[in-house]
Each structure stands twice: as C-alpha cells, then as structure tokens.
Amino acid sequence: MLIASLFSGLLGEKLPGKGTIYLGQTITFLKPVFIDEEVTASVEITHIRKDKPIYTLKTICETNLNGIVIKGEAVVKKSI
C-alpha cells in the first residue's frame, strides 16, 4: 500500500492537478517491491465524462527489476 500511495501524489499535484478529489481506486498487486528498489508511478487518462469534470485514469507502478508491480484504475473529480 505504501507504493500505491504514490498515485495520490500524482493525481493531486500533476494530473489532473490541484483540487482533485478521489472518488475511487482499484488496485491489483502483481509482484513484490523490495527495499532500495526504484519505483516509477504513472497515470494515464482513459476517459473524461462530458457532463462533469470526472476523469478515469489507468494507474501503474513499475520497477526496473520486476516490471509492472501494481496496476489499477482511479476515478477522480476535478473541483472547479
């Protein structure tokens, strides 16, 4: 869960950015992450609702050693 917490930092600071409200998150833990491993977290917008500022994003964490270690989906709302 510590590694998955990287997503909230990305969503709140970068994409979609300040004012982001978490509506939900699904997470699948695929492989272990070991001490001193470098982890890269990324998010990608897969859907934007037309009627409200609600975004669905693909979420991935990966390491150089094990590849993708966490994958999931987040749903967030950008407050105006």
Biopython code that builds the backbone (N, CA, C, O; Angstrom):
import numpy as np
from Bio.PDB.StructureBuilder import StructureBuilder

atoms = [
    (1, "MET", "N", (0.828, -1.202, 0.000)),
    (1, "MET", "CA", (0.000, 0.000, 0.000)),
    (1, "MET", "C", (0.866, 1.257, 0.000)),
    (1, "MET", "O", (0.464, 2.290, -0.534)),
    (2, "LEU", "N", (2.045, 1.169, 0.594)),
    (2, "LEU", "CA", (2.922, 2.340, 0.605)),
    (2, "LEU", "C", (3.271, 2.761, -0.824)),
    (2, "LEU", "O", (3.265, 3.950, -1.142)),
    (3, "ILE", "N", (3.570, 1.797, -1.674)),
    (3, "ILE", "CA", (3.895, 2.105, -3.064)),
    (3, "ILE", "C", (2.668, 2.670, -3.791)),
    (3, "ILE", "O", (2.801, 3.614, -4.570)),
    (4, "ALA", "N", (1.497, 2.118, -3.552)),
    (4, "ALA", "CA", (0.274, 2.589, -4.204)),
    (4, "ALA", "C", (-0.074, 4.028, -3.799)),
    (4, "ALA", "O", (-0.794, 4.718, -4.520)),
    (5, "SER", "N", (0.433, 4.476, -2.657)),
    (5, "SER", "CA", (0.150, 5.850, -2.227)),
    (5, "SER", "C", (0.794, 6.879, -3.156)),
    (5, "SER", "O", (0.441, 8.056, -3.101)),
    (6, "LEU", "N", (1.722, 6.461, -3.997)),
    (6, "LEU", "CA", (2.320, 7.378, -4.971)),
    (6, "LEU", "C", (1.270, 7.945, -5.929)),
    (6, "LEU", "O", (1.420, 9.058, -6.433)),
    (7, "PHE", "N", (0.215, 7.179, -6.173)),
    (7, "PHE", "CA", (-0.831, 7.644, -7.089)),
    (7, "PHE", "C", (-1.501, 8.919, -6.591)),
    (7, "PHE", "O", (-1.770, 9.823, -7.381)),
    (8, "SER", "N", (-1.771, 9.000, -5.306)),
    (8, "SER", "CA", (-2.468, 10.190, -4.797)),
    (8, "SER", "C", (-1.611, 11.442, -4.978)),
    (8, "SER", "O", (-2.146, 12.519, -5.240)),
    (9, "GLY", "N", (-0.302, 11.317, -4.844)),
    (9, "GLY", "CA", (0.580, 12.452, -5.089)),
    (9, "GLY", "C", (0.547, 12.903, -6.543)),
    (9, "GLY", "O", (0.493, 14.098, -6.832)),
    (10, "LEU", "N", (0.578, 11.943, -7.447)),
    (10, "LEU", "CA", (0.500, 12.273, -8.874)),
    (10, "LEU", "C", (-0.820, 12.936, -9.226)),
    (10, "LEU", "O", (-0.851, 13.937, -9.943)),
    (11, "LEU", "N", (-1.910, 12.376, -8.720)),
    (11, "LEU", "CA", (-3.235, 12.903, -9.057)),
    (11, "LEU", "C", (-3.452, 14.286, -8.465)),
    (11, "LEU", "O", (-4.057, 15.142, -9.110)),
    (12, "GLY", "N", (-2.974, 14.518, -7.261)),
    (12, "GLY", "CA", (-3.185, 15.806, -6.611)),
    (12, "GLY", "C", (-2.261, 16.910, -7.084)),
    (12, "GLY", "O", (-2.605, 18.089, -6.997)),
    (13, "GLU", "N", (-1.076, 16.537, -7.591)),
    (13, "GLU", "CA", (-0.098, 17.540, -7.986)),
    (13, "GLU", "C", (0.064, 17.705, -9.495)),
    (13, "GLU", "O", (0.346, 18.806, -9.967)),
    (14, "LYS", "N", (-0.110, 16.629, -10.253)),
    (14, "LYS", "CA", (0.215, 16.679, -11.682)),
    (14, "LYS", "C", (-0.979, 16.486, -12.607)),
    (14, "LYS", "O", (-1.247, 17.335, -13.457)),
    (15, "LEU", "N", (-1.688, 15.393, -12.453)),
    (15, "LEU", "CA", (-2.729, 15.055, -13.423)),
    (15, "LEU", "C", (-3.946, 14.490, -12.716)),
    (15, "LEU", "O", (-3.829, 13.373, -12.212)),
    (16, "PRO", "N", (-5.067, 15.113, -12.621)),
    (16, "PRO", "CA", (-5.405, 16.385, -13.227)),
    (16, "PRO", "C", (-4.888, 17.603, -12.462)),
    (16, "PRO", "O", (-4.925, 18.707, -13.005)),
    (17, "GLY", "N", (-4.405, 17.450, -11.212)),
    (17, "GLY", "CA", (-3.765, 18.570, -10.524)),
    (17, "GLY", "C", (-4.503, 19.033, -9.273)),
    (17, "GLY", "O", (-5.340, 18.322, -8.718)),
    (18, "LYS", "N", (-4.166, 20.241, -8.850)),
    (18, "LYS", "CA", (-4.733, 20.821, -7.624)),
    (18, "LYS", "C", (-6.255, 20.795, -7.666)),
    (18, "LYS", "O", (-6.867, 21.056, -8.701)),
    (19, "GLY", "N", (-6.846, 20.477, -6.532)),
    (19, "GLY", "CA", (-8.301, 20.429, -6.440)),
    (19, "GLY", "C", (-8.891, 19.082, -6.814)),
    (19, "GLY", "O", (-10.108, 18.956, -6.947)),
    (20, "THR", "N", (-8.042, 18.070, -6.986)),
    (20, "THR", "CA", (-8.528, 16.737, -7.341)),
    (20, "THR", "C", (-9.147, 16.052, -6.128)),
    (20, "THR", "O", (-8.581, 16.077, -5.035)),
    (21, "ILE", "N", (-10.308, 15.441, -6.327)),
    (21, "ILE", "CA", (-10.997, 14.696, -5.274)),
    (21, "ILE", "C", (-11.070, 13.238, -5.712)),
    (21, "ILE", "O", (-11.610, 12.921, -6.772)),
    (22, "TYR", "N", (-10.515, 12.348, -4.873)),
    (22, "TYR", "CA", (-10.548, 10.909, -5.157)),
    (22, "TYR", "C", (-11.979, 10.392, -5.019)),
    (22, "TYR", "O", (-12.602, 10.603, -3.978)),
    (23, "LEU", "N", (-12.506, 9.735, -6.020)),
    (23, "LEU", "CA", (-13.822, 9.108, -5.937)),
    (23, "LEU", "C", (-13.706, 7.600, -5.751)),
    (23, "LEU", "O", (-14.580, 6.972, -5.154)),
    (24, "GLY", "N", (-12.615, 7.018, -6.267)),
    (24, "GLY", "CA", (-12.431, 5.578, -6.125)),
    (24, "GLY", "C", (-11.119, 5.121, -6.724)),
    (24, "GLY", "O", (-10.522, 5.815, -7.549)),
    (25, "GLN", "N", (-10.671, 3.941, -6.301)),
    (25, "GLN", "CA", (-9.419, 3.369, -6.808)),
    (25, "GLN", "C", (-9.495, 1.854, -6.717)),
    (25, "GLN", "O", (-9.859, 1.310, -5.675)),
    (26, "THR", "N", (-9.155, 1.175, -7.797)),
    (26, "THR", "CA", (-8.972, -0.268, -7.742)),
    (26, "THR", "C", (-7.481, -0.530, -7.917)),
    (26, "THR", "O", (-6.809, 0.144, -8.698)),
    (27, "ILE", "N", (-6.972, -1.514, -7.185)),
    (27, "ILE", "CA", (-5.544, -1.819, -7.213)),
    (27, "ILE", "C", (-5.360, -3.327, -7.257)),
    (27, "ILE", "O", (-6.005, -4.068, -6.515)),
    (28, "THR", "N", (-4.467, -3.773, -8.142)),
    (28, "THR", "CA", (-4.064, -5.175, -8.181)),
    (28, "THR", "C", (-2.561, -5.226, -7.938)),
    (28, "THR", "O", (-1.784, -4.624, -8.679)),
    (29, "PHE", "N", (-2.155, -5.952, -6.891)),
    (29, "PHE", "CA", (-0.746, -6.113, -6.560)),
    (29, "PHE", "C", (-0.233, -7.348, -7.295)),
    (29, "PHE", "O", (-0.674, -8.463, -7.018)),
    (30, "LEU", "N", (0.695, -7.155, -8.229)),
    (30, "LEU", "CA", (1.153, -8.236, -9.094)),
    (30, "LEU", "C", (2.442, -8.902, -8.608)),
    (30, "LEU", "O", (2.590, -10.121, -8.696)),
    (31, "LYS", "N", (3.371, -8.093, -8.097)),
    (31, "LYS", "CA", (4.678, -8.594, -7.669)),
    (31, "LYS", "C", (5.152, -7.801, -6.466)),
    (31, "LYS", "O", (4.682, -6.686, -6.241)),
    (32, "PRO", "N", (6.082, -8.359, -5.683)),
    (32, "PRO", "CA", (6.602, -7.624, -4.524)),
    (32, "PRO", "C", (7.549, -6.506, -4.948)),
    (32, "PRO", "O", (8.128, -6.533, -6.034)),
    (33, "VAL", "N", (7.689, -5.525, -4.064)),
    (33, "VAL", "CA", (8.672, -4.451, -4.221)),
    (33, "VAL", "C", (9.608, -4.548, -3.028)),
    (33, "VAL", "O", (9.163, -4.635, -1.884)),
    (34, "PHE", "N", (10.896, -4.534, -3.299)),
    (34, "PHE", "CA", (11.888, -4.729, -2.254)),
    (34, "PHE", "C", (12.535, -3.413, -1.840)),
    (34, "PHE", "O", (12.508, -2.437, -2.591)),
    (35, "ILE", "N", (13.112, -3.391, -0.656)),
    (35, "ILE", "CA", (13.801, -2.213, -0.130)),
    (35, "ILE", "C", (14.891, -1.798, -1.107)),
    (35, "ILE", "O", (15.594, -2.645, -1.659)),
    (36, "ASP", "N", (15.028, -0.510, -1.317)),
    (36, "ASP", "CA", (16.024, 0.105, -2.196)),
    (36, "ASP", "C", (15.717, -0.060, -3.686)),
    (36, "ASP", "O", (16.533, 0.338, -4.517)),
    (37, "GLU", "N", (14.570, -0.631, -4.048)),
    (37, "GLU", "CA", (14.185, -0.689, -5.457)),
    (37, "GLU", "C", (13.623, 0.663, -5.872)),
    (37, "GLU", "O", (12.876, 1.289, -5.120)),
    (38, "GLU", "N", (13.977, 1.105, -7.054)),
    (38, "GLU", "CA", (13.430, 2.345, -7.596)),
    (38, "GLU", "C", (12.069, 2.043, -8.220)),
    (38, "GLU", "O", (11.929, 1.106, -9.006)),
    (39, "VAL", "N", (11.069, 2.849, -7.861)),
    (39, "VAL", "CA", (9.698, 2.640, -8.331)),
    (39, "VAL", "C", (9.269, 3.846, -9.161)),
    (39, "VAL", "O", (9.511, 4.992, -8.780)),
    (40, "THR", "N", (8.637, 3.579, -10.287)),
    (40, "THR", "CA", (8.071, 4.632, -11.123)),
    (40, "THR", "C", (6.561, 4.464, -11.142)),
    (40, "THR", "O", (6.050, 3.405, -11.508)),
    (41, "ALA", "N", (5.847, 5.516, -10.745)),
    (41, "ALA", "CA", (4.382, 5.513, -10.770)),
    (41, "ALA", "C", (3.929, 6.371, -11.944)),
    (41, "ALA", "O", (4.492, 7.436, -12.199)),
    (42, "SER", "N", (2.910, 5.902, -12.656)),
    (42, "SER", "CA", (2.382, 6.688, -13.772)),
    (42, "SER", "C", (0.865, 6.574, -13.821)),
    (42, "SER", "O", (0.283, 5.569, -13.413)),
    (43, "VAL", "N", (0.244, 7.628, -14.330)),
    (43, "VAL", "CA", (-1.197, 7.648, -14.528)),
    (43, "VAL", "C", (-1.466, 8.126, -15.949)),
    (43, "VAL", "O", (-0.722, 8.937, -16.501)),
    (44, "GLU", "N", (-2.540, 7.610, -16.525)),
    (44, "GLU", "CA", (-2.924, 7.983, -17.885)),
    (44, "GLU", "C", (-4.435, 8.134, -17.938)),
    (44, "GLU", "O", (-5.167, 7.223, -17.552)),
    (45, "ILE", "N", (-4.901, 9.274, -18.410)),
    (45, "ILE", "CA", (-6.344, 9.493, -18.535)),
    (45, "ILE", "C", (-6.894, 8.592, -19.630)),
    (45, "ILE", "O", (-6.414, 8.615, -20.764)),
    (46, "THR", "N", (-7.904, 7.800, -19.286)),
    (46, "THR", "CA", (-8.530, 6.909, -20.263)),
    (46, "THR", "C", (-9.933, 7.359, -20.643)),
    (46, "THR", "O", (-10.455, 6.970, -21.687)),
    (47, "HIS", "N", (-10.550, 8.192, -19.781)),
    (47, "HIS", "CA", (-11.906, 8.662, -20.083)),
    (47, "HIS", "C", (-12.180, 9.952, -19.323)),
    (47, "HIS", "O", (-11.780, 10.097, -18.168)),
    (48, "ILE", "N", (-12.860, 10.884, -19.974)),
    (48, "ILE", "CA", (-13.337, 12.121, -19.351)),
    (48, "ILE", "C", (-14.825, 12.213, -19.615)),
    (48, "ILE", "O", (-15.267, 12.163, -20.763)),
    (49, "ARG", "N", (-15.598, 12.347, -18.539)),
    (49, "ARG", "CA", (-17.047, 12.500, -18.730)),
    (49, "ARG", "C", (-17.348, 13.839, -19.375)),
    (49, "ARG", "O", (-16.706, 14.846, -19.078)),
    (50, "LYS", "N", (-18.316, 13.840, -20.246)),
    (50, "LYS", "CA", (-18.681, 15.064, -20.963)),
    (50, "LYS", "C", (-19.533, 16.003, -20.100)),
    (50, "LYS", "O", (-19.486, 17.222, -20.271)),
    (51, "ASP", "N", (-20.315, 15.428, -19.168)),
    (51, "ASP", "CA", (-21.243, 16.240, -18.391)),
    (51, "ASP", "C", (-20.656, 16.774, -17.083)),
    (51, "ASP", "O", (-21.203, 17.717, -16.510)),
    (52, "LYS", "N", (-19.549, 16.190, -16.596)),
    (52, "LYS", "CA", (-18.941, 16.610, -15.330)),
    (52, "LYS", "C", (-17.425, 16.464, -15.440)),
    (52, "LYS", "O", (-16.939, 15.691, -16.266)),
    (53, "PRO", "N", (-16.674, 17.195, -14.619)),
    (53, "PRO", "CA", (-15.213, 17.062, -14.658)),
    (53, "PRO", "C", (-14.739, 15.816, -13.897)),
    (53, "PRO", "O", (-14.017, 15.918, -12.906)),
    (54, "ILE", "N", (-15.158, 14.640, -14.379)),
    (54, "ILE", "CA", (-14.778, 13.365, -13.760)),
    (54, "ILE", "C", (-13.899, 12.597, -14.737)),
    (54, "ILE", "O", (-14.242, 12.397, -15.902)),
    (55, "TYR", "N", (-12.751, 12.175, -14.216)),
    (55, "TYR", "CA", (-11.737, 11.511, -15.030)),
    (55, "TYR", "C", (-11.544, 10.066, -14.556)),
    (55, "TYR", "O", (-11.564, 9.793, -13.355)),
    (56, "THR", "N", (-11.359, 9.154, -15.497)),
    (56, "THR", "CA", (-10.950, 7.787, -15.207)),
    (56, "THR", "C", (-9.514, 7.654, -15.697)),
    (56, "THR", "O", (-9.194, 8.036, -16.823)),
    (57, "LEU", "N", (-8.650, 7.105, -14.838)),
    (57, "LEU", "CA", (-7.238, 7.006, -15.171)),
    (57, "LEU", "C", (-6.709, 5.597, -14.948)),
    (57, "LEU", "O", (-7.082, 4.927, -13.985)),
    (58, "LYS", "N", (-5.840, 5.156, -15.843)),
    (58, "LYS", "CA", (-5.106, 3.908, -15.660)),
    (58, "LYS", "C", (-3.922, 4.231, -14.750)),
    (58, "LYS", "O", (-3.231, 5.226, -14.964)),
    (59, "THR", "N", (-3.685, 3.394, -13.736)),
    (59, "THR", "CA", (-2.596, 3.619, -12.792)),
    (59, "THR", "C", (-1.642, 2.430, -12.819)),
    (59, "THR", "O", (-2.074, 1.278, -12.783)),
    (60, "ILE", "N", (-0.336, 2.718, -12.883)),
    (60, "ILE", "CA", (0.679, 1.666, -12.945)),
    (60, "ILE", "C", (1.884, 2.067, -12.104)),
    (60, "ILE", "O", (2.303, 3.225, -12.121)),
    (61, "CYS", "N", (2.441, 1.104, -11.367)),
    (61, "CYS", "CA", (3.741, 1.254, -10.715)),
    (61, "CYS", "C", (4.642, 0.157, -11.263)),
    (61, "CYS", "O", (4.229, -0.996, -11.383)),
    (62, "GLU", "N", (5.880, 0.526, -11.595)),
    (62, "GLU", "CA", (6.808, -0.473, -12.098)),
    (62, "GLU", "C", (8.203, -0.243, -11.539)),
    (62, "GLU", "O", (8.553, 0.859, -11.116)),
    (63, "THR", "N", (8.993, -1.316, -11.550)),
    (63, "THR", "CA", (10.385, -1.257, -11.113)),
    (63, "THR", "C", (11.272, -1.753, -12.245)),
    (63, "THR", "O", (10.807, -2.437, -13.157)),
    (64, "ASN", "N", (12.547, -1.405, -12.181)),
    (64, "ASN", "CA", (13.489, -1.875, -13.198)),
    (64, "ASN", "C", (13.646, -3.387, -13.132)),
    (64, "ASN", "O", (13.814, -4.037, -14.164)),
    (65, "LEU", "N", (13.594, -3.950, -11.938)),
    (65, "LEU", "CA", (13.846, -5.376, -11.736)),
    (65, "LEU", "C", (12.638, -6.251, -12.094)),
    (65, "LEU", "O", (12.791, -7.278, -12.756)),
    (66, "ASN", "N", (11.438, -5.845, -11.657)),
    (66, "ASN", "CA", (10.248, -6.693, -11.785)),
    (66, "ASN", "C", (9.217, -6.210, -12.795)),
    (66, "ASN", "O", (8.185, -6.861, -12.956)),
    (67, "GLY", "N", (9.448, -5.110, -13.472)),
    (67, "GLY", "CA", (8.446, -4.583, -14.414)),
    (67, "GLY", "C", (7.238, -4.040, -13.667)),
    (67, "GLY", "O", (7.388, -3.400, -12.626)),
    (68, "ILE", "N", (6.048, -4.288, -14.184)),
    (68, "ILE", "CA", (4.829, -3.775, -13.552)),
    (68, "ILE", "C", (4.552, -4.557, -12.275)),
    (68, "ILE", "O", (4.418, -5.781, -12.301)),
    (69, "VAL", "N", (4.467, -3.836, -11.152)),
    (69, "VAL", "CA", (4.226, -4.471, -9.855)),
    (69, "VAL", "C", (2.835, -4.164, -9.308)),
    (69, "VAL", "O", (2.301, -4.927, -8.504)),
    (70, "ILE", "N", (2.245, -3.042, -9.742)),
    (70, "ILE", "CA", (0.897, -2.651, -9.325)),
    (70, "ILE", "C", (0.188, -2.072, -10.540)),
    (70, "ILE", "O", (0.767, -1.282, -11.287)),
    (71, "LYS", "N", (-1.069, -2.466, -10.737)),
    (71, "LYS", "CA", (-1.871, -1.833, -11.784)),
    (71, "LYS", "C", (-3.271, -1.609, -11.249)),
    (71, "LYS", "O", (-3.708, -2.287, -10.319)),
    (72, "GLY", "N", (-3.968, -0.661, -11.837)),
    (72, "GLY", "CA", (-5.325, -0.389, -11.378)),
    (72, "GLY", "C", (-5.963, 0.733, -12.152)),
    (72, "GLY", "O", (-5.531, 1.097, -13.246)),
    (73, "GLU", "N", (-7.013, 1.276, -11.547)),
    (73, "GLU", "CA", (-7.777, 2.342, -12.165)),
    (73, "GLU", "C", (-8.245, 3.293, -11.072)),
    (73, "GLU", "O", (-8.674, 2.864, -10.001)),
    (74, "ALA", "N", (-8.158, 4.583, -11.354)),
    (74, "ALA", "CA", (-8.631, 5.601, -10.415)),
    (74, "ALA", "C", (-9.736, 6.419, -11.073)),
    (74, "ALA", "O", (-9.729, 6.636, -12.285)),
    (75, "VAL", "N", (-10.684, 6.868, -10.258)),
    (75, "VAL", "CA", (-11.723, 7.789, -10.723)),
    (75, "VAL", "C", (-11.635, 9.008, -9.821)),
    (75, "VAL", "O", (-11.719, 8.900, -8.598)),
    (76, "VAL", "N", (-11.464, 10.175, -10.444)),
    (76, "VAL", "CA", (-11.293, 11.410, -9.685)),
    (76, "VAL", "C", (-12.185, 12.499, -10.269)),
    (76, "VAL", "O", (-12.628, 12.433, -11.415)),
    (77, "LYS", "N", (-12.427, 13.503, -9.432)),
    (77, "LYS", "CA", (-13.181, 14.678, -9.874)),
    (77, "LYS", "C", (-12.297, 15.890, -9.682)),
    (77, "LYS", "O", (-11.657, 16.047, -8.643)),
    (78, "LYS", "N", (-12.264, 16.735, -10.674)),
    (78, "LYS", "CA", (-11.505, 17.976, -10.593)),
    (78, "LYS", "C", (-12.455, 19.066, -10.126)),
    (78, "LYS", "O", (-13.392, 19.425, -10.839)),
    (79, "SER", "N", (-12.215, 19.599, -8.920)),
    (79, "SER", "CA", (-13.092, 20.673, -8.438)),
    (79, "SER", "C", (-12.733, 21.960, -9.152)),
    (79, "SER", "O", (-11.572, 22.208, -9.478)),
    (80, "ILE", "N", (-13.731, 22.759, -9.383)),
    (80, "ILE", "CA", (-13.527, 23.995, -10.163)),
    (80, "ILE", "C", (-13.296, 25.161, -9.251)),
    (80, "ILE", "O", (-13.106, 26.284, -9.719)),
]
sb = StructureBuilder()
sb.init_structure("model")
sb.init_model(0)
sb.init_chain("A")
sb.init_seg("    ")
for serial, (resi, resn, name, xyz) in enumerate(atoms, 1):
    if name == "N":
        sb.init_residue(resn, " ", resi, " ")
    sb.init_atom(name, np.array(xyz, "f"), 0.0, 1.0, " ", f" {name:<3s}", serial, name[0])
structure = sb.get_structure()
